[in-house]
Amino acid sequence: MAVPKRKTSKARRDKRRSSVSKLSLPTLAKCQKCGAYNLRHRVCKKCGSYLGNEIVDMTKPEKTTEEDM
């Protein structure tokens, strides 16, 4: 069985446990049309635009089927 040859120092141990390896928050971007915050490279959920162009028509209601209910 492998056994450490020397004790791991507190500095080395704490460097490993530091916040360097922790996950960061996702970067949010402001929509060019409505100003809402959303994930980068995604269509805006409020106005349906991407890079200033309307991609999804948000005025039409979504179709609902009996399976969804």
Secondary structure, DSSP 8 states (H G I E B T S, - for coil): ----SS---HHHHHHHHSGGGS-----EEE-TTT--EEETTS--TTT-EETTEE-S-SSS-----TTT-
